[in-house]
Amino acid sequence: MLVTRLAANSASLYSPRMSDPDPPPERPARSSDGRVPAVSQQLQKLLADVPTPFPCRYACHIHPRRRLGEQGFGVITLAGESLPLTISMLADLRQVPTLFEGRAPVVVGPADPEDSIVRAEDGTWSVPLPVPRFLMRLLPTDEDDDDARETQGTDQLVTPTQDGPEINLLCATKPAGWPG
């Protein structure tokens, strides 16, 4: 699959490439305000070095989120904010031209039509749960080989595992409703 091949060949921020025998390094340190500056710096570098003529002004890093027993995806924004990836964020992302790992055009969107919310029993607060899966569709490019073309244009269901996937997305603009 092209998605698997691209993900395996991409430089991950949290874990080594699949061919590396070393154990994954520790997760990047958070600052006191919950930001992840190392990931923010890496995303800014990706934006500065994007190898295509596609105009990218925003980037994010999607990763499995395991904090407090969550079983879904999180996102680290260009400003370094770490938060759960929600259905509404995926719907907003779907509206923005995006590159997978800065190389291949991709459409990313929700796999489920409804948002999951955890509400307090007394109704005083609610917290969105991280999505447990999302859809990703790679779009064909002129540089793709015949094997790659077979999987393009088909939605790929992406689910979190212990080791990934970790995905960097470069966007033409910041998706509406997204923080930093």
RARADA-V751212 format. One record per residue. N is the residue number from 1. RES is the residue in one small letter. SS is DSSP state (A for helix, B for strand, O for the rest). BURIAL is I if it has 16 or more other ideal C-beta (glycine too) atoms within 10 Angstrom, else O. D_LAST is the distance of its C-alpha to the last C-alpha in whole Angstrom. Layout:
N_RES_SS_BURIAL_D_LAST / N_RES_SS_BURIAL_D_LAST
//
This chain:
1_m_O_O_32 / 2_l_A_I_30 / 3_v_A_I_27 / 4_t_A_O_28 / 5_r_A_O_30 / 6_l_A_I_26 / 7_a_A_I_25 / 8_a_A_O_28 / 9_n_A_O_27 / 10_s_O_I_24 / 11_a_O_O_23 / 12_s_O_I_21 / 13_l_O_I_19 / 14_y_O_I_21 / 15_s_O_I_24 / 16_p_O_O_27 / 17_r_O_O_28 / 18_m_O_O_31 / 19_s_O_O_34 / 20_d_O_O_33 / 21_p_O_O_35 / 22_d_O_O_33 / 23_p_O_O_31 / 24_p_O_O_28 / 25_p_O_O_26 / 26_e_O_O_25 / 27_r_O_I_21 / 28_p_O_I_19 / 29_a_O_O_19 / 30_r_O_O_16 / 31_s_O_O_16 / 32_s_O_O_17 / 33_d_O_O_14 / 34_g_O_O_13 / 35_r_B_I_11 / 36_v_O_I_12 / 37_p_A_O_13 / 38_a_A_O_15 / 39_v_A_I_13 / 40_s_A_I_10 / 41_q_A_O_13 / 42_q_A_I_15 / 43_l_A_I_12 / 44_q_A_O_12 / 45_k_A_O_16 / 46_l_A_I_16 / 47_l_A_I_15 / 48_a_A_O_17 / 49_d_O_O_20 / 50_v_O_O_20 / 51_p_O_O_23 / 52_t_O_O_23 / 53_p_O_O_24 / 54_f_O_O_21 / 55_p_O_O_18 / 56_c_O_I_15 / 57_r_O_O_12 / 58_y_B_I_9 / 59_a_B_I_10 / 60_c_B_I_10 / 61_h_B_I_13 / 62_i_B_I_15 / 63_h_B_I_17 / 64_p_B_I_20 / 65_r_B_I_19 / 66_r_O_O_22 / 67_r_A_O_21 / 68_l_A_O_24 / 69_g_A_O_26 / 70_e_O_O_23 / 71_q_O_O_24 / 72_g_B_I_21 / 73_f_B_I_18 / 74_g_B_I_15 / 75_v_B_I_12 / 76_i_B_I_10 / 77_t_O_I_6 / 78_l_O_I_6 / 79_a_O_I_5 / 80_g_O_I_8 / 81_e_B_I_7 / 82_s_B_I_10 / 83_l_B_I_11 / 84_p_B_I_14 / 85_l_O_I_14 / 86_t_O_I_16 / 87_i_A_I_18 / 88_s_A_I_16 / 89_m_A_I_13 / 90_l_A_I_15 / 91_a_A_I_17 / 92_d_A_I_14 / 93_l_A_I_14 / 94_r_A_I_17 / 95_q_O_O_17 / 96_v_O_I_15 / 97_p_O_O_18 / 98_t_B_I_17 / 99_l_B_I_18 / 100_f_B_I_19 / 101_e_O_I_19 / 102_g_O_I_19 / 103_r_O_I_23 / 104_a_B_I_23 / 105_p_B_I_22 / 106_v_B_I_21 / 107_v_B_I_21 / 108_v_B_I_19 / 109_g_B_I_19 / 110_p_B_I_21 / 111_a_O_I_24 / 112_d_O_O_25 / 113_p_O_O_25 / 114_e_O_O_24 / 115_d_O_O_22 / 116_s_O_O_23 / 117_i_B_O_22 / 118_v_B_O_24 / 119_r_B_O_26 / 120_a_O_O_27 / 121_e_O_O_31 / 122_d_O_O_31 / 123_g_O_O_28 / 124_t_O_O_27 / 125_w_O_O_23 / 126_s_B_O_22 / 127_v_B_O_19 / 128_p_B_I_18 / 129_l_O_I_20 / 130_p_O_I_18 / 131_v_O_I_20 / 132_p_O_I_23 / 133_r_B_O_23 / 134_f_B_I_22 / 135_l_B_I_23 / 136_m_B_I_23 / 137_r_B_I_25 / 138_l_B_I_25 / 139_l_O_O_27 / 140_p_O_O_30 / 141_t_O_O_30 / 142_d_O_O_33 / 143_e_O_O_33 / 144_d_O_I_33 / 145_d_O_O_36 / 146_d_A_O_38 / 147_d_A_O_37 / 148_a_A_I_33 / 149_r_A_O_34 / 150_e_A_O_36 / 151_t_A_I_33 / 152_q_O_I_30 / 153_g_O_O_30 / 154_t_O_O_30 / 155_d_O_O_28 / 156_q_B_I_27 / 157_l_B_O_27 / 158_v_B_I_24 / 159_t_B_O_25 / 160_p_O_I_24 / 161_t_B_O_27 / 162_q_O_O_27 / 163_d_O_O_26 / 164_g_B_I_24 / 165_p_O_I_23 / 166_e_O_I_20 / 167_i_B_I_18 / 168_n_B_I_16 / 169_l_B_I_14 / 170_l_B_I_14 / 171_c_B_I_13 / 172_a_O_O_14 / 173_t_O_O_11 / 174_k_O_I_8 / 175_p_O_I_10 / 176_a_O_O_11 / 177_g_O_O_10 / 178_w_O_I_7 / 179_p_O_O_4 / 180_g_O_O_0
//
